[in-house]
Amino acid sequence: MSKEIIMDIKGRILIPLEIRKQLNLQPGEKFIFAVENGRLILLKSSSYDEFLHEINEFQQKLRKISNNPISTEKLF
């Protein structure tokens, strides 16, 4: 989904309601702004616990592929 939005005079942007619902964004969420190739990228920040959960899920998926170590080159 994409949606055009307008930045106000104070530099604020509003994430449209349908996108907030789709991503389950709540007040107080933290974000990371990044600039890549002249584009602004907005990333939802992960807590340490969320990060560990994502790593564990990734490891489980890797174990389904192989019990042997997988080289980094094959992952990417």
N, C-alpha and C positions, 0 to 999 in steps of 0.2 A: 504494500500500500504506500502510496506517496501522496503528499498534499502540500500545496504551496501555502506558506504562511508569511506574515509581514512582521519585521522587527519594529518595535516602537522606538520613540525618540530616546528612551533610556537604555536601549540595547537589549530589551527583554523580548523573548519569544514565548509563545504559548503553544504547548504540545496539544494538538486537537484531541478532544474527548475520545473519539473512536480509536485513536492510536493509544491513548493512555489505557483504555479498557482492554484493547488487544494485548498489550504488553503487561497488564496488571500493575501499572505504575501508581504509586501511592504518594501522598504528600510527604515530604522529607527525604525522598529518594535522592541518592547522590549520583552524579554523572561526571564523565570525563570528556572534555573537549579535545579534539585532536585535529590537526591540519595536515592533509596529505594531498600532494599534487594540486594545491589551490582549492581543495574542497574541505569544508568543515564536516567533521564526523563527530557524532554524539554517541557515547557509549555509556550504558548503565554500569555503574561501579558495582563490583561484587565484594561482599564481605569475605572475611577470611574463611568462615564456615561454608559459604556458598562456593568459594574457590576449591576448597578441599572436596566438597561433594562432587563438583564437576570433574576434578582429577580422578576421583574414585570411579565415577561412571566411565570415564575415558579408559582407565586401566581395565575395567571389566570388559569393555568392547574389544580391547586389544587381546585379552586372554581368549576370547572367542575365536579370534583369527589364528592365533598361534601361542604355544607355550614357550617357544624359543624367543630370545630377545630379538626385537625388530630394530633395524638401523633407522636413524633419523631420516635418512634420504628416502626410505620407503614410506615414511609417514607423510611427508610433504612432497 
